[in-house]
């Protein structure tokens, strides 16, 4: 459950960088598709846990985080809640009412998309140096997030190149985003069904 909550925080807040860098915004009718690689560094392990896959972000509808390696799984996040699929089965379903901070995270995500820097600063202390942005959790926000800081590295003036998430216990995830593109192509029927929480 902790890792799932951690994924929510990542996807809803960091696919797009801080607005002061003039990042491309998703317009109405567009969606974002990209690939990712993630190395999870855990305390007590010499080698990171590596995974890779693809991501689909549809404003107003939700996000699909598809892991392809080392095993196949899908996490679908929408306004109705979270559904986790593996081996063509739904293995976890959580309604939004069961996650008190999900609505807050969705609000923060929308603020990032619309370029509301003030909205981001309500949750993080933001420090920017060139293409590097460091967000440190504000201790006074009243939300228990299992993180210490987030480091976002931009690629030129366009996309997020990588995100490093450092947890309070010293664990950290390093995610690289690849082949990012905005598209006006409609999501597939399967993608829409997954976001709606349908069984495979």
C-alpha positions as YAML, in Angstrom:
chain: A
units: angstrom
residues:
- id: 1
  name: UNK
  ca: [0.00, 0.00, 0.00]
- id: 2
  name: UNK
  ca: [2.86, 2.38, 0.80]
- id: 3
  name: UNK
  ca: [4.38, 1.88, -2.63]
- id: 4
  name: UNK
  ca: [1.01, 2.47, -4.29]
- id: 5
  name: UNK
  ca: [0.52, 5.73, -2.41]
- id: 6
  name: UNK
  ca: [4.03, 6.68, -3.40]
- id: 7
  name: UNK
  ca: [3.15, 6.06, -7.06]
- id: 8
  name: UNK
  ca: [0.13, 8.34, -6.74]
- id: 9
  name: UNK
  ca: [2.33, 11.12, -5.47]
- id: 10
  name: UNK
  ca: [4.81, 10.67, -8.29]
- id: 11
  name: UNK
  ca: [2.38, 10.49, -11.17]
- id: 12
  name: UNK
  ca: [0.01, 13.22, -10.05]
- id: 13
  name: UNK
  ca: [2.64, 15.81, -9.29]
- id: 14
  name: UNK
  ca: [5.78, 15.25, -11.31]
- id: 15
  name: UNK
  ca: [5.00, 14.32, -14.86]
- id: 16
  name: UNK
  ca: [4.99, 18.05, -15.44]
- id: 17
  name: UNK
  ca: [7.60, 20.40, -13.96]
- id: 18
  name: UNK
  ca: [7.19, 23.73, -12.29]
- id: 19
  name: UNK
  ca: [5.50, 26.28, -14.54]
- id: 20
  name: UNK
  ca: [8.31, 28.84, -14.29]
- id: 21
  name: UNK
  ca: [10.28, 26.72, -16.75]
- id: 22
  name: UNK
  ca: [7.68, 27.23, -19.48]
- id: 23
  name: UNK
  ca: [7.02, 23.51, -19.97]
- id: 24
  name: UNK
  ca: [4.58, 22.35, -22.62]
- id: 25
  name: UNK
  ca: [1.09, 22.08, -21.14]
- id: 26
  name: UNK
  ca: [-1.51, 19.53, -22.10]
- id: 27
  name: UNK
  ca: [-4.34, 21.17, -24.00]
- id: 28
  name: UNK
  ca: [-7.96, 20.06, -24.12]
- id: 29
  name: UNK
  ca: [-8.29, 16.92, -26.23]
- id: 30
  name: UNK
  ca: [-4.61, 15.98, -25.82]
- id: 31
  name: UNK
  ca: [-2.99, 13.24, -23.78]
- id: 32
  name: UNK
  ca: [0.60, 12.45, -22.85]
- id: 33
  name: UNK
  ca: [2.29, 9.15, -23.68]
- id: 34
  name: UNK
  ca: [5.82, 8.19, -22.76]
- id: 35
  name: UNK
  ca: [8.06, 5.37, -21.61]
- id: 36
  name: UNK
  ca: [9.86, 5.14, -18.28]
- id: 37
  name: UNK
  ca: [12.61, 3.26, -16.51]
- id: 38
  name: UNK
  ca: [12.77, 3.14, -12.73]
- id: 39
  name: UNK
  ca: [15.53, 2.06, -10.37]
- id: 40
  name: UNK
  ca: [14.41, 1.58, -6.78]
- id: 41
  name: UNK
  ca: [17.24, 1.78, -4.24]
- id: 42
  name: UNK
  ca: [16.24, 0.12, -0.97]
- id: 43
  name: UNK
  ca: [18.15, 0.13, 2.28]
- id: 44
  name: UNK
  ca: [20.00, -3.17, 2.77]
- id: 45
  name: UNK
  ca: [20.13, -4.06, -0.93]
- id: 46
  name: UNK
  ca: [23.33, -3.69, -2.96]
- id: 47
  name: UNK
  ca: [21.62, -3.47, -6.36]
- id: 48
  name: UNK
  ca: [18.58, -1.39, -7.30]
- id: 49
  name: UNK
  ca: [15.32, -3.01, -8.39]
- id: 50
  name: UNK
  ca: [14.84, -2.15, -12.06]
- id: 51
  name: UNK
  ca: [11.52, -1.82, -13.88]
- id: 52
  name: UNK
  ca: [10.35, -0.25, -17.13]
- id: 53
  name: UNK
  ca: [7.18, 0.34, -19.06]
- id: 54
  name: UNK
  ca: [4.88, 3.04, -20.43]
- id: 55
  name: UNK
  ca: [2.63, 5.77, -19.15]
- id: 56
  name: UNK
  ca: [-0.57, 7.39, -20.39]
- id: 57
  name: UNK
  ca: [-1.92, 10.60, -18.85]
- id: 58
  name: UNK
  ca: [-5.38, 11.85, -19.87]
- id: 59
  name: UNK
  ca: [-6.36, 15.12, -18.15]
- id: 60
  name: UNK
  ca: [-9.78, 14.89, -16.55]
- id: 61
  name: UNK
  ca: [-9.85, 11.09, -16.84]
- id: 62
  name: UNK
  ca: [-6.80, 9.67, -15.19]
- id: 63
  name: UNK
  ca: [-3.48, 7.95, -15.59]
- id: 64
  name: UNK
  ca: [-2.30, 4.47, -16.59]
- id: 65
  name: UNK
  ca: [1.10, 3.36, -15.30]
- id: 66
  name: UNK
  ca: [2.00, 0.16, -17.18]
- id: 67
  name: UNK
  ca: [4.97, -1.86, -15.96]
- id: 68
  name: UNK
  ca: [6.28, -4.28, -18.60]
- id: 69
  name: UNK
  ca: [9.55, -5.50, -17.06]
- id: 70
  name: UNK
  ca: [10.46, -7.46, -14.97]
- id: 71
  name: UNK
  ca: [6.75, -8.39, -14.84]
- id: 72
  name: UNK
  ca: [3.55, -7.03, -16.30]
- id: 73
  name: UNK
  ca: [1.20, -4.93, -14.19]
- id: 74
  name: UNK
  ca: [-1.00, -1.86, -14.59]
- id: 75
  name: UNK
  ca: [-2.01, 0.77, -12.08]
- id: 76
  name: UNK
  ca: [-5.02, 2.85, -13.17]
- id: 77
  name: UNK
  ca: [-5.70, 6.07, -11.26]
- id: 78
  name: UNK
  ca: [-8.86, 8.10, -11.83]
- id: 79
  name: UNK
  ca: [-11.28, 10.29, -9.88]
- id: 80
  name: UNK
  ca: [-13.14, 7.17, -8.77]
- id: 81
  name: UNK
  ca: [-10.07, 5.58, -7.22]
- id: 82
  name: UNK
  ca: [-7.19, 3.20, -7.93]
- id: 83
  name: UNK
  ca: [-7.16, -0.20, -9.57]
- id: 84
  name: UNK
  ca: [-4.14, -2.49, -9.80]
- id: 85
  name: UNK
  ca: [-4.01, -5.24, -12.44]
- id: 86
  name: UNK
  ca: [-1.56, -8.14, -12.76]
- id: 87
  name: UNK
  ca: [-1.68, -11.36, -14.78]
- id: 88
  name: UNK
  ca: [-4.97, -10.20, -16.38]
- id: 89
  name: UNK
  ca: [-6.62, -10.00, -12.96]
- id: 90
  name: UNK
  ca: [-7.65, -7.05, -10.82]
- id: 91
  name: UNK
  ca: [-5.69, -7.62, -7.62]
- id: 92
  name: UNK
  ca: [-6.50, -4.36, -5.82]
- id: 93
  name: UNK
  ca: [-9.32, -1.83, -6.01]
- id: 94
  name: UNK
  ca: [-9.50, 1.22, -3.74]
- id: 95
  name: UNK
  ca: [-12.30, 3.77, -3.97]
- id: 96
  name: UNK
  ca: [-11.30, 7.42, -3.73]
- id: 97
  name: UNK
  ca: [-13.27, 7.71, -0.48]
- id: 98
  name: UNK
  ca: [-10.81, 5.27, 1.11]
- id: 99
  name: UNK
  ca: [-7.82, 7.52, 0.33]
- id: 100
  name: UNK
  ca: [-8.36, 10.83, 2.14]
- id: 101
  name: UNK
  ca: [-5.49, 12.65, 0.39]
- id: 102
  name: UNK
  ca: [-6.33, 11.50, -3.16]
- id: 103
  name: UNK
  ca: [-8.53, 14.54, -3.81]
- id: 104
  name: UNK
  ca: [-5.76, 16.83, -2.56]
- id: 105
  name: UNK
  ca: [-3.24, 15.18, -4.87]
- id: 106
  name: UNK
  ca: [-5.57, 15.54, -7.82]
- id: 107
  name: UNK
  ca: [-5.96, 19.24, -7.03]
- id: 108
  name: UNK
  ca: [-2.20, 19.64, -6.87]
- id: 109
  name: UNK
  ca: [-1.85, 17.86, -10.20]
- id: 110
  name: UNK
  ca: [-4.35, 20.20, -11.83]
- id: 111
  name: UNK
  ca: [-2.44, 23.18, -10.42]
- id: 112
  name: UNK
  ca: [0.75, 21.90, -11.99]
- id: 113
  name: UNK
  ca: [-0.97, 21.46, -15.35]
- id: 114
  name: UNK
  ca: [-2.44, 24.95, -15.33]
- id: 115
  name: UNK
  ca: [0.82, 26.57, -14.24]
- id: 116
  name: UNK
  ca: [-0.28, 27.46, -10.71]
- id: 117
  name: UNK
  ca: [3.08, 27.81, -8.96]
- id: 118
  name: UNK
  ca: [1.39, 29.21, -5.87]
- id: 119
  name: UNK
  ca: [-0.61, 25.98, -5.60]
- id: 120
  name: UNK
  ca: [2.58, 23.90, -5.66]
- id: 121
  name: UNK
  ca: [4.22, 26.05, -3.00]
- id: 122
  name: UNK
  ca: [1.37, 25.26, -0.61]
- id: 123
  name: UNK
  ca: [2.72, 21.71, -0.41]
- id: 124
  name: UNK
  ca: [6.45, 22.04, -1.14]
- id: 125
  name: UNK
  ca: [9.38, 24.36, -0.56]
- id: 126
  name: UNK
  ca: [10.60, 24.84, -4.14]
- id: 127
  name: UNK
  ca: [14.20, 25.57, -5.10]
- id: 128
  name: UNK
  ca: [15.16, 25.91, -8.75]
- id: 129
  name: UNK
  ca: [18.65, 26.09, -10.24]
- id: 130
  name: UNK
  ca: [18.83, 26.02, -14.03]
- id: 131
  name: UNK
  ca: [17.06, 22.83, -15.14]
- id: 132
  name: UNK
  ca: [17.08, 21.25, -11.67]
- id: 133
  name: UNK
  ca: [14.09, 21.67, -9.36]
- id: 134
  name: UNK
  ca: [14.12, 20.46, -5.77]
- id: 135
  name: UNK
  ca: [10.85, 20.12, -3.88]
- id: 136
  name: UNK
  ca: [11.01, 19.55, -0.14]
- id: 137
  name: UNK
  ca: [7.88, 18.54, 1.72]
- id: 138
  name: UNK
  ca: [6.45, 21.29, 3.87]
- id: 139
  name: UNK
  ca: [6.10, 20.06, 7.46]
- id: 140
  name: UNK
  ca: [2.99, 22.17, 8.06]
- id: 141
  name: UNK
  ca: [0.66, 20.77, 5.35]
- id: 142
  name: UNK
  ca: [-0.99, 18.23, 7.64]
- id: 143
  name: UNK
  ca: [-0.60, 15.30, 5.22]
- id: 144
  name: UNK
  ca: [1.56, 12.30, 6.04]
- id: 145
  name: UNK
  ca: [3.60, 11.58, 2.89]
- id: 146
  name: UNK
  ca: [6.46, 9.05, 3.09]
- id: 147
  name: UNK
  ca: [8.96, 11.31, 1.38]
- id: 148
  name: UNK
  ca: [11.70, 13.77, 2.21]
- id: 149
  name: UNK
  ca: [12.35, 15.49, -1.09]
- id: 150
  name: UNK
  ca: [11.84, 15.23, -4.84]
- id: 151
  name: UNK
  ca: [14.41, 16.27, -7.43]
- id: 152
  name: UNK
  ca: [13.24, 16.99, -10.97]
- id: 153
  name: UNK
  ca: [15.74, 17.30, -13.82]
- id: 154
  name: UNK
  ca: [14.56, 18.98, -17.02]
- id: 155
  name: UNK
  ca: [15.78, 18.30, -20.55]
- id: 156
  name: UNK
  ca: [16.28, 21.67, -22.20]
- id: 157
  name: UNK
  ca: [13.11, 23.73, -22.11]
- id: 158
  name: UNK
  ca: [10.72, 20.91, -22.88]
- id: 159
  name: UNK
  ca: [10.22, 17.70, -20.91]
- id: 160
  name: UNK
  ca: [11.08, 16.21, -17.57]
- id: 161
  name: UNK
  ca: [14.14, 14.02, -18.06]
- id: 162
  name: UNK
  ca: [14.27, 12.35, -14.64]
- id: 163
  name: UNK
  ca: [12.74, 12.41, -11.19]
- id: 164
  name: UNK
  ca: [14.44, 11.28, -7.99]
- id: 165
  name: UNK
  ca: [12.22, 10.65, -4.98]
- id: 166
  name: UNK
  ca: [13.92, 10.37, -1.61]
- id: 167
  name: UNK
  ca: [11.91, 8.82, 1.21]
- id: 168
  name: UNK
  ca: [12.34, 9.59, 4.88]
- id: 169
  name: UNK
  ca: [13.87, 6.16, 5.55]
- id: 170
  name: UNK
  ca: [16.61, 6.68, 2.94]
- id: 171
  name: UNK
  ca: [15.03, 4.62, 0.15]
- id: 172
  name: UNK
  ca: [14.93, 6.38, -3.19]
- id: 173
  name: UNK
  ca: [13.44, 5.92, -6.64]
- id: 174
  name: UNK
  ca: [15.06, 7.29, -9.78]
- id: 175
  name: UNK
  ca: [12.70, 7.48, -12.76]
- id: 176
  name: UNK
  ca: [13.74, 8.43, -16.29]
- id: 177
  name: UNK
  ca: [11.06, 9.49, -18.81]
- id: 178
  name: UNK
  ca: [11.66, 8.68, -22.48]
- id: 179
  name: UNK
  ca: [9.94, 9.25, -25.83]
- id: 180
  name: UNK
  ca: [7.49, 11.77, -24.38]
- id: 181
  name: UNK
  ca: [4.89, 13.06, -26.77]
- id: 182
  name: UNK
  ca: [1.56, 14.82, -26.76]
- id: 183
  name: UNK
  ca: [-1.10, 13.23, -28.92]
- id: 184
  name: UNK
  ca: [-4.67, 13.95, -29.95]
- id: 185
  name: UNK
  ca: [-5.31, 10.28, -30.65]
- id: 186
  name: UNK
  ca: [-8.15, 8.94, -28.53]
- id: 187
  name: UNK
  ca: [-7.27, 6.31, -25.90]
- id: 188
  name: UNK
  ca: [-8.12, 2.75, -26.82]
- id: 189
  name: UNK
  ca: [-11.28, 1.06, -25.59]
- id: 190
  name: UNK
  ca: [-9.14, -1.10, -23.29]
- id: 191
  name: UNK
  ca: [-7.46, 1.96, -21.75]
- id: 192
  name: UNK
  ca: [-10.81, 3.62, -21.12]
- id: 193
  name: UNK
  ca: [-12.14, 0.43, -19.52]
- id: 194
  name: UNK
  ca: [-9.10, 0.17, -17.23]
- id: 195
  name: UNK
  ca: [-9.52, 3.75, -16.06]
- id: 196
  name: UNK
  ca: [-13.19, 3.01, -15.38]
- id: 197
  name: UNK
  ca: [-12.17, 0.09, -13.16]
- id: 198
  name: UNK
  ca: [-13.55, -2.63, -15.39]
- id: 199
  name: UNK
  ca: [-12.43, -6.21, -14.90]
- id: 200
  name: UNK
  ca: [-10.03, -7.50, -17.60]
...
